[in-house]
Amino acid sequence: MARFKSQELRSLVSRLAIADGVSADDAEVFARVLVDADLQGVSTHGVSRLNIYLQRIEKGLIDPKATLGVDRDGGSVLALDAGNGLGQVQAMKALDMLTPLAKQNGIAAATIRNSQHFGALSYYCNRAAEQDMILLAMTNCEPAMSPAGGFQPFFGTNPIAASFPTGKGYSVKIDMATSIIARGNIIVAQKKGQSIPEGWALDPNGEPTTDASQALLGTVLTMAGHKGYALALMIEVLSSVLSGAAIGPEIGSMYKNMDRKQDVGHFFCLLNIAAFLDVADFKRRMDETIDSIKSSKRRPGVDEILIPGERSSRKAAENEAAGIVIPDVTAAELKDLCTRLNVPFDWAEVGN
C-alpha cells in the first residue's frame, strides 16, 4: 500500500469521471465525496468504488448527465427525481436546494427517488454542519438483511446519519447502518479464509453461521434484534415508500445486477439551528456536553472516551498531512481505468 495526496486523488477521480461523460462541475463534486471517505478512513465508500460507478455509466445504468428533477414543490418540502444520475452529485444538489429553504423557514425536507448508492451519508451531514445546520439523512440500499424472524434478504443495511457543529474543531458525527455489522467485514473475513463471530449472520437455510462464505449467501442480521429491524423499516418507508423509489428486493444490486438500474431512495431533513437557538449558544452547549461526556468515569484500561466523529476527524487530519493510504488493488484499478479512458496516470506516492 502507498500514500497519495488528497488533492491529486481528487484530480485523478475527477478527470476519469469527465472522460466517462460526467460534466466538469459534477465530476468535482463526485471526486470530493469519494476522496473524503478515504480521507476519513472509510475506504469502503471511497475511491475503491470508482470502478463500479464508471462501469455502470459505460453500460448505460447511470446517466452521467442527469438533471435533478422536482416532482413536487411544497415550499419547504420537495419530492425530487435523481434521474438515475450519480447519487453523490444529485444528493449534493438536493442539499443545495434545501439550504435556502431551511434558512428561510427553519426546516426543509426532501425525498429523492431514482438514485444510486451515494457513498457515506456523513459527507452530506458534515457539509450541512459547516453551515451551522443539522442534516438528518437516511437511505435504503440493495437487500442484505432479513426482517426479524425471517432469513430472506429484504432490507439493505439502511444507514441513518446526522452531524452537529461544535466549537471543538470537529462535528459530532453519527453515521450508522442498521445491520449488526457492515457486510464488508464479512467479505474481508471470506477473502482471508477466516470465520466470523456467531450472531452476525444466517446461512441460506436460515441457520446461524460462522462461515463467512455461507453468510454472504444468506443474510446479515439487524443490530439489536427487533429494534434494528424496526429502524430499517422506518428508513425504508421514509427513503422509498414515501419517495416512490424501489422497495426492498426491487432495488438493483450495484455489483450483481449489471442489467438494470438501482432506483435507490433517500430522505433528507435539514434544520437551521438559528431558528431554534442562537448558533453560539448551541455550540457552547454542545461543547459543554462533550466535556461532560469525556470527563465521565472510564473503565480500567480506557485512556480516553471518544465522541462520535472525533476519531474520523483525527484520521482526516493525519491523512491530509501524510497522504491517503490506497491499497495495491485499488491503485491497480485506477491505472487500468486511466489506460482504458486515456487519462494520464501522473500522480506519485507521497515522499517520491
VOGU-3710 file (C-alpha; in Angstrom, 3 decimals, decimal comma):
1> marfksqelr> 0,000/0,000/0,000  1,098/3,554/-0,693  0,021/7,047/0,358  -1,117/9,732/-2,059  -2,072/13,378/-1,650  -5,805/14,015/-1,390  -5,646/16,808/-3,966  -4,017/14,504/-6,518  -6,586/11,782/-5,856  -9,464/14,227/-6,327
11> slvsrlaiad> -7,948/15,466/-9,559  -7,494/11,941/-10,902  -11,014/10,801/-9,956  -12,477/13,956/-11,483  -10,581/13,507/-14,752  -11,640/9,866/-15,017  -15,280/10,812/-14,447  -15,051/13,555/-17,084  -13,586/11,041/-19,540  -16,651/8,872/-18,910
21> gvsaddaevf> -19,100/11,665/-19,753  -19,597/13,484/-16,428  -19,528/17,299/-16,602  -16,539/19,053/-15,034  -18,615/20,578/-12,218  -20,352/17,297/-11,384  -17,073/15,375/-11,602  -15,540/17,675/-8,993  -18,448/17,030/-6,601  -18,258/13,286/-7,258
31> arvlvdadlq> -14,499/13,228/-6,613  -14,787/15,210/-3,388  -17,359/12,821/-1,916  -15,320/9,719/-2,778  -11,944/11,036/-1,625  -13,404/12,461/1,591  -14,441/8,931/2,586  -10,848/7,727/2,146  -9,569/10,807/3,955  -11,720/9,936/6,993
41> gvsthgvsrl> -10,725/6,278/6,924  -13,952/4,931/5,383  -12,290/3,348/2,354  -15,266/1,034/1,721  -17,153/4,089/0,426  -14,238/5,841/-1,241  -12,098/5,537/-4,349  -12,373/1,734/-4,234  -15,945/2,184/-5,550  -14,943/4,319/-8,539
51> niylqriekg> -14,506/1,375/-10,905  -18,058/0,069/-10,431  -19,605/3,544/-10,802  -17,791/4,064/-14,102  -18,677/0,560/-15,280  -22,346/1,297/-14,683  -22,050/4,592/-16,566  -20,488/2,776/-19,528  -23,273/0,183/-19,521  -25,942/2,898/-19,518
61> lidpkatlgv> -27,059/2,043/-15,979  -26,142/5,506/-14,646  -26,821/8,690/-16,594  -23,705/10,877/-16,210  -25,572/13,958/-17,441  -28,788/13,546/-15,448  -30,530/16,611/-14,081  -32,221/16,705/-10,676  -35,952/16,903/-11,295  -38,627/18,292/-8,987
71> drdggsvlal> -41,752/16,101/-8,881  -43,456/18,188/-6,185  -42,636/21,531/-4,609  -44,410/22,259/-1,346  -42,316/25,196/-0,246  -40,139/23,589/2,407  -40,924/20,095/1,145  -39,509/18,744/-2,109  -40,081/15,434/-3,882  -37,049/15,007/-6,130
81> dagnglgqvq> -36,144/12,702/-9,021  -32,405/11,987/-9,346  -32,911/10,997/-12,979  -30,789/7,863/-12,486  -27,747/10,109/-12,143  -24,724/9,765/-9,888  -26,045/9,575/-6,328  -23,276/11,726/-4,866  -23,890/14,541/-7,341  -27,670/14,516/-7,011
91> amkaldmltp> -27,525/14,358/-3,208  -25,329/17,468/-3,065  -27,664/19,270/-5,470  -30,593/18,305/-3,237  -28,781/19,683/-0,181  -28,062/22,901/-2,082  -31,778/23,209/-2,862  -32,795/22,621/0,752  -30,312/25,041/2,317  -32,007/28,350/1,393
101> lakqngiaaa> -35,413/26,864/2,261  -34,194/25,868/5,730  -32,582/29,271/6,253  -35,874/30,933/5,414  -38,287/28,592/7,155  -36,186/26,895/9,828  -36,644/23,412/8,368  -36,797/21,773/4,952  -37,136/18,166/3,817  -36,788/16,196/0,611
111> tirnsqhfga> -37,318/12,709/-0,705  -35,111/11,574/-3,583  -36,034/8,682/-5,858  -34,420/7,088/-8,919  -30,964/7,411/-7,371  -27,902/5,219/-6,732  -25,630/4,224/-3,893  -24,243/7,639/-2,901  -21,378/6,923/-0,548  -21,084/7,859/3,115
121> lsyycnraae> -24,095/9,780/4,473  -21,827/11,643/6,866  -20,317/13,635/3,982  -23,590/15,470/3,380  -24,268/15,825/7,101  -20,833/17,344/7,682  -21,347/19,814/4,824  -24,578/20,937/6,493  -22,862/21,260/9,883  -20,267/23,549/8,293
131> qdmillamtn> -23,167/25,911/7,527  -24,457/25,709/11,117  -27,268/23,363/10,144  -28,237/19,832/11,113  -28,981/17,323/8,363  -30,779/14,105/9,264  -30,079/11,778/6,340  -31,064/8,218/5,550  -31,134/5,879/2,585  -32,161/2,380/1,648
141> cepamspagg> -29,890/0,108/-0,392  -29,723/-3,285/-2,018  -31,080/-6,215/0,046  -28,711/-7,681/2,631  -30,786/-8,070/5,847  -33,886/-10,052/6,673  -36,733/-8,875/8,927  -36,712/-10,307/12,469  -37,879/-13,904/12,288  -37,060/-14,249/8,578
151> fqpffgtnpi> -33,997/-15,269/6,619  -34,623/-13,844/3,151  -32,751/-10,572/2,465  -35,254/-7,729/2,224  -33,692/-4,576/3,626  -30,389/-3,008/2,797  -28,114/-2,112/5,676  -30,217/1,104/5,625  -27,982/3,679/7,330  -29,048/6,821/9,174
161> aasfptgkgy> -26,814/9,799/9,924  -26,620/13,308/11,397  -23,812/15,743/12,241  -23,794/18,541/14,810  -21,466/21,562/14,709  -19,304/22,304/17,756  -16,582/24,687/18,808  -14,115/21,810/19,142  -12,775/21,822/15,590  -14,835/18,807/14,526
171> svkidmatsi> -18,505/17,935/14,189  -20,203/15,307/16,295  -20,958/12,742/13,597  -23,396/9,846/13,899  -23,415/7,584/10,828  -24,507/4,003/11,320  -26,032/1,122/9,469  -28,950/-0,789/10,982  -27,144/-4,111/10,481  -25,224/-5,687/13,364
181> iargniivaq> -22,041/-5,423/11,308  -21,072/-3,929/7,974  -21,333/-6,579/5,248  -17,855/-5,511/4,137  -16,417/-7,091/7,299  -17,880/-10,441/6,276  -16,425/-10,035/2,784  -12,989/-9,359/4,296  -13,258/-12,472/6,501  -14,278/-14,567/3,491
191> kkgqsipegw> -11,293/-13,353/1,455  -8,927/-14,163/4,329  -10,498/-17,572/4,918  -11,482/-16,576/8,440  -14,627/-17,419/10,390  -16,995/-14,753/11,687  -18,487/-14,455/15,187  -21,780/-16,193/15,804  -24,638/-13,715/15,804  -23,533/-11,809/12,714
201> aldpngeptt> -25,391/-13,697/10,011  -27,605/-16,573/8,881  -26,820/-19,077/6,135  -29,122/-19,623/3,100  -31,235/-22,031/5,184  -31,811/-19,503/7,955  -29,422/-21,104/10,429  -26,779/-19,171/12,402  -23,368/-19,497/10,783  -19,741/-18,617/11,444
211> dasqallgtv> -18,785/-19,461/7,835  -18,247/-16,166/6,009  -18,996/-17,700/2,598  -22,331/-19,057/3,805  -23,106/-15,723/5,448  -22,634/-13,922/2,144  -25,083/-16,340/0,530  -27,518/-15,825/3,387  -28,357/-12,655/5,276  -26,761/-10,225/7,714
221> ltmaghkgya> -28,628/-9,787/10,989  -30,051/-6,468/12,138  -28,467/-4,645/15,064  -30,258/-5,046/18,396  -32,636/-7,656/17,015  -36,176/-6,390/16,512  -35,102/-2,810/17,265  -32,736/-2,754/14,303  -35,471/-4,307/12,168  -37,864/-1,532/13,188
231> lalmievlss> -35,290/1,160/12,364  -34,554/-0,442/8,999  -38,272/-0,427/8,205  -38,613/3,222/9,240  -35,739/4,160/6,927  -37,245/2,090/4,100  -40,565/3,918/4,458  -39,075/7,423/4,548  -36,488/6,745/1,834  -38,523/4,716/-0,639
241> vlsgaaigpe> -42,184/4,188/0,184  -42,584/7,955/0,604  -40,340/8,885/-2,343  -41,617/6,412/-4,926  -38,232/4,648/-5,236  -37,778/0,869/-5,370  -38,551/-1,015/-2,150  -36,597/-3,916/-0,636  -35,798/-6,654/-3,179  -36,893/-4,357/-6,037
251> igsmyknmdr> -33,644/-2,390/-5,609  -30,947/-3,291/-8,103  -27,588/-4,504/-6,815  -24,714/-2,232/-7,736  -22,420/-5,192/-8,379  -24,704/-8,112/-9,257  -27,417/-6,512/-11,411  -25,434/-5,149/-14,335  -28,564/-5,169/-16,472  -30,845/-2,757/-14,594
261> kqdvghffcl> -30,745/0,467/-12,612  -30,769/0,577/-8,818  -33,579/3,096/-8,110  -32,380/3,802/-4,565  -34,313/6,262/-2,374  -33,019/8,860/0,099  -34,573/11,116/2,726  -33,091/14,440/3,877  -34,410/16,671/6,674  -32,432/19,895/7,177
271> lniaafldva> -32,746/22,033/10,309  -31,469/25,587/10,640  -30,026/25,813/14,154  -30,569/29,586/14,295  -34,320/29,060/14,022  -34,250/27,192/17,337  -31,364/28,751/19,262  -28,512/31,205/18,721  -25,749/29,276/16,974  -23,142/30,428/19,503
281> dfkrrmdeti> -25,305/29,120/22,344  -25,841/25,826/20,556  -22,114/25,286/20,049  -21,381/26,267/23,660  -23,940/23,753/24,888  -22,532/21,101/22,545  -19,020/21,751/23,840  -20,216/21,525/27,448  -21,959/18,250/26,636  -18,791/16,878/25,033
291> dsiksskrrp> -16,666/17,953/28,018  -19,109/16,302/30,398  -19,089/13,045/28,440  -15,306/12,952/28,147  -14,888/13,580/31,894  -17,057/10,563/32,734  -15,515/7,768/34,774  -13,526/5,468/32,498  -13,335/1,714/32,651  -9,963/0,139/33,502
301> gvdeilipge> -7,602/0,305/30,528  -9,520/3,067/28,752  -7,325/6,131/28,206  -9,934/8,390/26,633  -13,666/8,499/25,964  -14,109/9,450/22,316  -17,019/11,363/20,827  -18,622/10,095/17,596  -16,798/11,851/14,765  -13,651/12,551/16,792
311> rssrkaaene> -11,690/9,550/15,559  -12,507/10,186/11,889  -11,606/13,863/12,298  -8,195/12,886/13,622  -7,757/10,360/10,829  -8,635/13,000/8,222  -6,020/15,378/9,631  -3,439/12,596/9,641  -4,219/11,557/6,071  -4,257/15,151/4,840
321> aagivipdvt> -0,739/15,580/6,186  0,743/12,164/5,446  -1,304/11,167/2,399  -4,230/8,805/1,896  -3,488/5,088/2,008  -4,546/3,395/-1,234  -4,432/-0,434/-1,306  -2,494/-2,000/-4,167  -5,643/-3,494/-5,704  -7,330/-0,069/-5,835
331> aaelkdlctr> -4,203/1,565/-7,280  -4,126/-1,134/-9,975  -7,784/-0,442/-10,801  -7,046/3,276/-11,123  -4,169/2,560/-13,512  -6,397/0,274/-15,595  -9,090/2,975/-15,721  -6,516/5,522/-16,872  -5,427/3,216/-19,665  -8,985/2,435/-20,724
341> lnvpfdwaev> -10,156/6,045/-20,658  -6,889/7,538/-21,975  -6,301/9,631/-18,854  -2,673/10,267/-17,791  -1,737/8,443/-14,604  0,515/11,260/-13,438  0,396/11,119/-9,659  3,140/9,905/-7,371  3,414/8,462/-3,899  3,884/10,936/-1,055
351> gn> 7,604/11,283/-0,445  8,584/10,288/-4,000
//
